[in-house]
Amino acid sequence: MTHATSSPLISLTWTDHVTGRNGYLVVDRLVRGVCSGGLRMRPGCTLDEVAGLARGMTMKEALHYDPRGRYIPLGGAKGGIDCDPRDPEAYGVLVRYLRAMRPHIERFWTTGEDLGLTQDLVDRAAAEAGLVSSIQAVYPLLDDEDAARRRLADAFAVDVDGIGLDELAGGCGVAESVLTALDRAGVPHAGTRVAVQGFGTMGGATARFLARAGLKVVAVADVKGTVANPDGLDVEALLAARDAFGTVDRAALRADDRELPGDAWLSADAEVLVPAAVSYAIDAANQASVTARWIVEAANMPVLPEAEELLAARGTVVLPDVVVNSATNAWWWWTLFGDIEADAEQAFAHIRRAMRALVGQVLERAGREGTTPRAAAHGVVADRLPVIAERFGWYA
């Protein structure tokens, strides 16, 4: 079987009887009867979008397969709701969606926060929908369910300089992807300029880790526009001034910080762009504005294929989302299955080690085969899927 051309196991559309809004669930594959993938809420979310994200989750799971670890990869899945999370009716829609999906979540779909939703909100809505947990389908696979659940709960309670460990895990992985690419190219960290689109969980954490590594965050975009400073923004001040949706209070800006249009981050004078907000942010038209050497996909599917082809032709390297933003998912499972404890330093060390090895492998393979990092990542997955299938049974 060829995964790239196979159809999902489950693809369904739900319509909310109260508001008429649609929600979607796509299960791409199962391993040991279970799949993993977050739930997003955004206006304009489509079934095709969710299907693409579910395929990506299958890849992310396979990429982090380590036969020495306790964590065994799951299949890929994704949920999506076509609704603005700021809408007053959004929470009710979320509860009703989870209630409708309850049989799937109880038996085989483990889910959690994604674009537009926080884990706290998902947990609250899941409880109201009658669920034990949004990840309860994985509990039968655990050696000691009580200990595992305590460990994950303890990890979610860890705070690092005002931000929860769960919010920082993904950004640590994105930042390590950037640093690995710089190191392989012989580019020093200090002074390397970065522009970030999106300042929520992923974008904010990535900016913090990169700034602390000595890079200069020169532009940050949110729903109000782009704030920029060629000498570097005060990332910690911006983090302290953002709301729950990642929007920065402009009162926190310094005198020499500039307010620019929303798309100004794309053409920022920076070596690295980190799209960490919405899918399909860079298309065949606006890619012409990019001058960066690297685009590091913290968001899911932010660079359209035709744009990536044009960017590659002129030397801009796109590090793909399935690799770059995979640490959030992996951190959950490393913690739950017991590969790491509820400890920030241990979590960051494990993430950095795993991401550096994975990104290095993908970049090395891309160079050796004369292809893009995305194609190389697909190659790594193609190598690992048969191994997973042989050990745990095929999952299509």
JOBEL-V195730 format. One record per helix or strand of 3 or more residues. SS is the DSSP state (H for helix, E for strand). FROM is the first residue (numbers start at 0). LEN is the number of residues. If there is no record, write none. Layout:
SS	FROM	LEN
SS	FROM	LEN
This chain:
H	2	3
E	9	6
E	21	6
E	33	3
E	38	4
H	46	17
E	74	8
H	89	11
H	101	6
H	118	10
H	135	6
H	144	12
H	164	21
E	192	5
H	200	12
E	215	7
E	224	4
H	234	6
H	249	3
E	257	3
H	261	6
E	271	4
H	285	4
E	293	3
H	304	9
E	316	3
H	320	4
H	326	11
H	343	26
H	372	20
